Amino acid sequence: MKLLPEETRRFVSAMVPDRDDTLREMETHGEEIGFPTVGPEVGGFLRVVARMVGAERIFEFGSGFGYSAYWFAGALPDDGEIVLTEHDPDELDDAREYLERGGYADRAVFEDGDALETVERHDGPFDVVLIDCHKDGYPDAFDAVREKVAEGGVVVADNAMESGIQDFETILEILEDGDPDDVDDQTRGIADYLLAVRDDPDFETVAIPLGEGIAVSYRT
Ligand SMILES: C[S@@+](CC[C@H](N)C(=O)[O-])C[C@H]1O[C@@H](n2cnc3c(N)ncnc32)[C@H](O)[C@@H]1O
């Protein structure tokens, strides 16, 4: 399903901040291999969020070939840090190459392996966290990182509304207090994540229909 009417989508798309040749090349690469990056609209949003909170440290669950990380990196100070996590070593190699090309490799930490294990090796505080790994892992990712999010920090979850492997209507039903039968693991993961951040007294969360839908949670 389309989250936005076509004209609204074009409007949002026309407002994406300027991006360099490397980001555009990454977009072409993603399209060619059919890789699900966050896309330029969410990418631009991530960079603005990082700038708004003055981010110095960022953690990503699921970095692929570094598209979202590249957007983030542009907002970091020279001594900032972004931790990329990816369990596909080939994707991580591509991420390293792209971030090197952008001049951001000095502020990037490349972690090969399961993001849910990697996060245990990194102390907070993080100013921004992106959750974009396997969908049934979102609740565990949030549990693992919530104490490491700085006060005034932000957690962004991609695919809050759709991803091609989760059921939008079922998630909506669960959010509206329904109790559907036979919920698949991906749908359950996203729904449980959204309930967790919505009901967490230390976070204030909104859902935004950008890209495939993001949930943005501010740590109070
Ligand atoms: C949807 S893609 C998004 C990548 C990136 N955020 C972007 O916008 O380009 C998700 C990536 O997370 C990786 N991934 C999924 N679950 C993971 C996990 N538990 N640990 C590490 N990587 C994971 C996948 O291999 C895939 O490359």
The ligand as an SDF file (V2000), in Angstrom:
LIG
                    3D

 27 29  0  0  0  0  0  0  0  0999 V2000
   16.6760   -2.7700    5.7510 C   0  0  0  0  0  0  0  0  0  0  0  0
   18.4090   -2.9750    5.5670 S   0  0  0  0  0  0  0  0  0  0  0  0
   18.8270   -1.3300    5.9760 C   0  0  0  0  0  0  0  0  0  0  0  0
   20.2320   -0.8790    5.9600 C   0  0  0  0  0  0  0  0  0  0  0  0
   20.5330    0.5810    6.2340 C   0  0  0  0  0  0  0  0  0  0  0  0
   19.9600    1.0690    7.4780 N   0  0  0  0  0  0  0  0  0  0  0  0
   20.1680    1.4870    5.0790 C   0  0  0  0  0  0  0  0  0  0  0  0
   19.3100    2.3480    5.2220 O   0  0  0  0  0  0  0  0  0  0  0  0
   20.7470    1.3070    4.0110 O   0  0  0  0  0  0  0  0  0  0  0  0
   18.7520   -3.9580    6.9780 C   0  0  0  0  0  0  0  0  0  0  0  0
   20.1750   -4.4980    7.0710 C   0  0  0  0  0  0  0  0  0  0  0  0
   20.3390   -5.0050    8.3840 O   0  0  0  0  0  0  0  0  0  0  0  0
   21.0320   -6.2450    8.3460 C   0  0  0  0  0  0  0  0  0  0  0  0
   20.6030   -6.9720    9.5440 N   0  0  0  0  0  0  0  0  0  0  0  0
   19.3670   -7.4700    9.8200 C   0  0  0  0  0  0  0  0  0  0  0  0
   19.3320   -7.9840   11.0470 N   0  0  0  0  0  0  0  0  0  0  0  0
   20.5740   -7.8040   11.5720 C   0  0  0  0  0  0  0  0  0  0  0  0
   21.1630   -8.1280   12.8150 C   0  0  0  0  0  0  0  0  0  0  0  0
   20.4690   -8.7200   13.7840 N   0  0  0  0  0  0  0  0  0  0  0  0
   22.4530   -7.7880   13.0180 N   0  0  0  0  0  0  0  0  0  0  0  0
   23.1810   -7.1890   12.0490 C   0  0  0  0  0  0  0  0  0  0  0  0
   22.6790   -6.8570   10.8490 N   0  0  0  0  0  0  0  0  0  0  0  0
   21.3830   -7.1590   10.6190 C   0  0  0  0  0  0  0  0  0  0  0  0
   20.6510   -6.8780    7.0260 C   0  0  0  0  0  0  0  0  0  0  0  0
   21.6450   -7.7750    6.5870 O   0  0  0  0  0  0  0  0  0  0  0  0
   20.5060   -5.6500    6.1260 C   0  0  0  0  0  0  0  0  0  0  0  0
   21.7150   -5.3720    5.4730 O   0  0  0  0  0  0  0  0  0  0  0  0
  1  2  1  0
  2  3  1  0
  2 10  1  0
  3  4  1  0
  4  5  1  0
  5  6  1  0
  5  7  1  0
  7  8  2  0
  7  9  1  0
 10 11  1  0
 11 12  1  0
 11 26  1  0
 12 13  1  0
 13 14  1  0
 13 24  1  0
 14 15  1  0
 14 23  1  0
 15 16  2  0
 16 17  1  0
 17 18  1  0
 17 23  2  0
 18 19  1  0
 18 20  2  0
 20 21  1  0
 21 22  2  0
 22 23  1  0
 24 25  1  0
 24 26  1  0
 26 27  1  0
M  CHG  2   2   1   9  -1
M  END
$$$$
